[in-house]
Amino acid sequence: MTVSKIIQSILAIKNTKDAVIAILGLDSVSTITDLIEYQSASKSRLTVKIFCAIDEHIEQLFASQACRDLLQTRPETQLVAIEGCQRVKLNQGALIIDFHLGHYEQQLRQIPVSSTHLIAHWICAAAINLHSIEETLFWQMAKHSNDSCDCLISDKLPVDIQQELYKLSQLVGFNGLNSSNTDNVPLMERQALRAQQLSQQAPYPIHAVNSADEIAVIGGGIACASLVLSLAERKQKTAVFCEDSDLAQAASGNRQGAIYPLLTPDNNTLSQYFQQAYLFSLHRLTSLSNQNHAIDFDLCGVLHTGHDERSRKRVLKIVNGHHWCVNIAHAVTAQQSSGLAGIDIDETGIFYPLGGWVAPQDLCRASLEQASRLSDVSIHLNTQITALEKSDAGWFLVSNKQRLGPYKTVVVANGKSLTRFEQTKHLQVTGFRGQVSHAPTRAKLSKLSTVLCANGYMTPMNDALHCLGASYIKDAANLDYSPQEQVDNLHKIQQSYLNKDWNRDIDISKHSARVGVRMVTRDHAPMMGPVPDLEAIMALYDKHQLTPESRKFWQSNAAPVHNGLYLLGGLGSRGLSSGLLAAEALAAQICGEVMPISTDFIALLNPNRMWMRKLLKGKSVESGSE
Ligand SMILES: Cc1cc2nc3c(=O)[nH]c(=O)nc-3n(C[C@H](O)[C@H](O)[C@H](O)COP(=O)(O)OP(=O)(O)OC[C@H]3O[C@@H](n4cnc5c(N)ncnc54)[C@H](O)[C@@H]3O)c2cc1C
């Protein structure tokens, strides 16, 4: 049987409500198109994890005409051959396909264990990477599988390979594990592997709520809107509390924001996260647009050049530091950069071909509108939350002497006020004021056809205006318009592209600008996860500190958190690229589903990381400092 036929039979016969199916190998693009069709017909929510080695087969498949045809009808199915998990959500979020690219076993080791959302069926496709078939791989597969999981093997594989796969699947207890038999060795081994990984996850805990009750979200910007959409796709009801008179009036209210990944020369964990997150943002954006939501955006690429000797060296270091997939980033010559920009640039640099700009306000509105189509979303504007109070029944939100709630689950996604609550006040995140200037387009400027990024950025026109900026001022006293920052924004662009006639056309004299605050973490990663209970951490720290035993304690005990209280923020200057995947991961976490991010990314984003990194090394921790 082909993979498509196997999936069809699984969906037709079994109770597949919220099922997770995993496939080793991707035979052809038709597997994806068939999945879209079968899931739509079956009406059950479905998660499919497809594991593919990055090899010639997958590169050709992604570049194939069939893939391009699929992209034409479903632009949100853009796939890029980079290592890690790329999540694609189709059929209004009812079909999730996670493409895990890279070495199968390494990918499986990086997937966080969920105790409730386990794989129900494995399929070995004809395109399975034969070099990866090992007993250790099958144990990793079993670790993520439920007790009655089966393993189906494509009959397009040579008979001896089919037999080998069958033997391995029997060995780890697929196809007929009897969970009532407590002496069942494969079952015990599987549980031991799961317990081992759960204990490794302890410092950066994952907490599910698994309740159908309404979830309260404090916010109104891109963090809140993306989270509400991801929750609505899981049929969760949400209540949004926003202090402004409309949504997306704070940092997410700019006319245009650039979308491009933050890359480092060594492609460290942050750089890897950004690539996955950026691809997910592009996916969300094209998917919402495809569903007829009005969003101003243009994926016209982003051109990143240096503006002085140091930054030119940095750009070169990034380009040459890693073998980037061309769809993520590639080097451009001075001549090419002018061609791409449509105006004279004459600088070598990096081009991010899939990036571009979006109107963040439109993206917020579209996300919330889409969420309202899928589930109940109530929006409470002009409602400033001033405190959070815990009771036995859940969390109360205090607003203007009213106590709203109780809510079992509350998410703090309130941008610049992230640290205003007693429970969040110690988080290490700092506000940086930024002013974006607006300049009317002129004949030469109107030719700009890609986002420019050097010492500051400038966007192609939208509604006859270009955006340029942005200033970057720590802990600013106010958010008033600043004539000085307006001029600084102009000078930054002019100094980035010296002696170009087009930059004399930039006119900022109308004082048109917008001021906002980005919340920046020291490591530039967003914060996503349960709110750490710092008081409880410090109480444990009194007993467990600065010794090899204390390291072991923190490595194997769940770090304390405020149950039912989560946060999503610290999105910094690239929230449009980094925030949407973090929101999707948080929604999956709250609902007890497998998150679309690796355990390394969970540690990277966890709000407790500044303390845990030190505790895990047996170092001293000062409350409130890094
Ligand atoms: C000048 C500037 C330029 C930028 N350019 C880019 C760019 O080009 N590309 C990019 O990716 N990113 C850019 N960013 C960053 C990006 O805008 C942010 O990362 C993102 O908008 C943050 O979204 P958020 O939802 O966390 O916060 P916000 O958008 O600030 O939303 C916070 C929400 O919380 C609400 N709120 C706050 N406190 C309370 C409370 N106590 N009770 C109730 N509601 C509350 C507010 O009303 C608001 O709606 C820029 C930011 C700035 C400031």
The ligand as an SDF file (V2000), in Angstrom:
LIG
                    3D

 53 58  0  0  0  0  0  0  0  0999 V2000
    9.6960   51.5630   16.7560 C   0  0  0  0  0  0  0  0  0  0  0  0
    9.5340   50.1080   16.6100 C   0  0  0  0  0  0  0  0  0  0  0  0
    9.8390   49.5000   15.3950 C   0  0  0  0  0  0  0  0  0  0  0  0
    9.7120   48.1250   15.2500 C   0  0  0  0  0  0  0  0  0  0  0  0
    9.9840   47.5320   14.0400 N   0  0  0  0  0  0  0  0  0  0  0  0
    9.8190   46.1940   13.9030 C   0  0  0  0  0  0  0  0  0  0  0  0
   10.0530   45.5550   12.6700 C   0  0  0  0  0  0  0  0  0  0  0  0
   10.3830   46.1800   11.6720 O   0  0  0  0  0  0  0  0  0  0  0  0
    9.8960   44.2010   12.6040 N   0  0  0  0  0  0  0  0  0  0  0  0
    9.5190   43.4720   13.6920 C   0  0  0  0  0  0  0  0  0  0  0  0
    9.3930   42.2480   13.5870 O   0  0  0  0  0  0  0  0  0  0  0  0
    9.2780   44.0570   14.8670 N   0  0  0  0  0  0  0  0  0  0  0  0
    9.4180   45.3910   14.9970 C   0  0  0  0  0  0  0  0  0  0  0  0
    9.1870   45.9760   16.2010 N   0  0  0  0  0  0  0  0  0  0  0  0
    8.8760   45.1150   17.3350 C   0  0  0  0  0  0  0  0  0  0  0  0
    7.4340   44.6630   17.3460 C   0  0  0  0  0  0  0  0  0  0  0  0
    6.6210   45.7450   17.0560 O   0  0  0  0  0  0  0  0  0  0  0  0
    7.1310   44.0880   18.7230 C   0  0  0  0  0  0  0  0  0  0  0  0
    8.0140   43.0220   18.9860 O   0  0  0  0  0  0  0  0  0  0  0  0
    5.7100   43.5580   18.8320 C   0  0  0  0  0  0  0  0  0  0  0  0
    4.7940   44.4590   18.2860 O   0  0  0  0  0  0  0  0  0  0  0  0
    5.3710   43.3130   20.2920 C   0  0  0  0  0  0  0  0  0  0  0  0
    4.0640   42.8150   20.3630 O   0  0  0  0  0  0  0  0  0  0  0  0
    3.3540   42.5960   21.7690 P   0  0  0  0  0  0  0  0  0  0  0  0
    2.0220   42.0530   21.4870 O   0  0  0  0  0  0  0  0  0  0  0  0
    4.2620   41.8400   22.6710 O   0  0  0  0  0  0  0  0  0  0  0  0
    3.2510   44.0450   22.4180 O   0  0  0  0  0  0  0  0  0  0  0  0
    2.3460   45.2970   22.0120 P   0  0  0  0  0  0  0  0  0  0  0  0
    2.0950   45.3600   20.5830 O   0  0  0  0  0  0  0  0  0  0  0  0
    2.9820   46.4670   22.6530 O   0  0  0  0  0  0  0  0  0  0  0  0
    0.9590   44.9950   22.7010 O   0  0  0  0  0  0  0  0  0  0  0  0
    0.7640   45.0680   24.0860 C   0  0  0  0  0  0  0  0  0  0  0  0
   -0.7230   45.1770   24.3400 C   0  0  0  0  0  0  0  0  0  0  0  0
   -0.9510   45.0090   25.7240 O   0  0  0  0  0  0  0  0  0  0  0  0
   -1.9280   45.9220   26.1580 C   0  0  0  0  0  0  0  0  0  0  0  0
   -1.6630   46.1500   27.5860 N   0  0  0  0  0  0  0  0  0  0  0  0
   -0.4990   46.5450   28.1510 C   0  0  0  0  0  0  0  0  0  0  0  0
   -0.6250   46.5640   29.4920 N   0  0  0  0  0  0  0  0  0  0  0  0
   -1.8820   46.1930   29.7680 C   0  0  0  0  0  0  0  0  0  0  0  0
   -2.6020   46.0160   30.9790 C   0  0  0  0  0  0  0  0  0  0  0  0
   -2.0300   46.2200   32.1560 N   0  0  0  0  0  0  0  0  0  0  0  0
   -3.8840   45.6300   30.9060 N   0  0  0  0  0  0  0  0  0  0  0  0
   -4.4770   45.4090   29.7120 C   0  0  0  0  0  0  0  0  0  0  0  0
   -3.8330   45.5530   28.5450 N   0  0  0  0  0  0  0  0  0  0  0  0
   -2.5520   45.9300   28.5730 C   0  0  0  0  0  0  0  0  0  0  0  0
   -1.7330   47.1420   25.2860 C   0  0  0  0  0  0  0  0  0  0  0  0
   -2.9570   47.8330   25.1760 O   0  0  0  0  0  0  0  0  0  0  0  0
   -1.3170   46.5190   23.9610 C   0  0  0  0  0  0  0  0  0  0  0  0
   -2.4540   46.3000   23.1600 O   0  0  0  0  0  0  0  0  0  0  0  0
    9.2820   47.3540   16.3540 C   0  0  0  0  0  0  0  0  0  0  0  0
    8.9540   47.9630   17.5620 C   0  0  0  0  0  0  0  0  0  0  0  0
    9.0630   49.3280   17.6920 C   0  0  0  0  0  0  0  0  0  0  0  0
    8.6840   49.9660   18.9870 C   0  0  0  0  0  0  0  0  0  0  0  0
  1  2  1  0
  2  3  1  0
  2 52  2  0
  3  4  2  0
  4  5  1  0
  4 50  1  0
  5  6  2  0
  6  7  1  0
  6 13  1  0
  7  8  2  0
  7  9  1  0
  9 10  1  0
 10 11  2  0
 10 12  1  0
 12 13  2  0
 13 14  1  0
 14 15  1  0
 14 50  1  0
 15 16  1  0
 16 17  1  0
 16 18  1  0
 18 19  1  0
 18 20  1  0
 20 21  1  0
 20 22  1  0
 22 23  1  0
 23 24  1  0
 24 25  2  0
 24 26  1  0
 24 27  1  0
 27 28  1  0
 28 29  2  0
 28 30  1  0
 28 31  1  0
 31 32  1  0
 32 33  1  0
 33 34  1  0
 33 48  1  0
 34 35  1  0
 35 36  1  0
 35 46  1  0
 36 37  1  0
 36 45  1  0
 37 38  2  0
 38 39  1  0
 39 40  1  0
 39 45  2  0
 40 41  1  0
 40 42  2  0
 42 43  1  0
 43 44  2  0
 44 45  1  0
 46 47  1  0
 46 48  1  0
 48 49  1  0
 50 51  2  0
 51 52  1  0
 52 53  1  0
M  END
$$$$
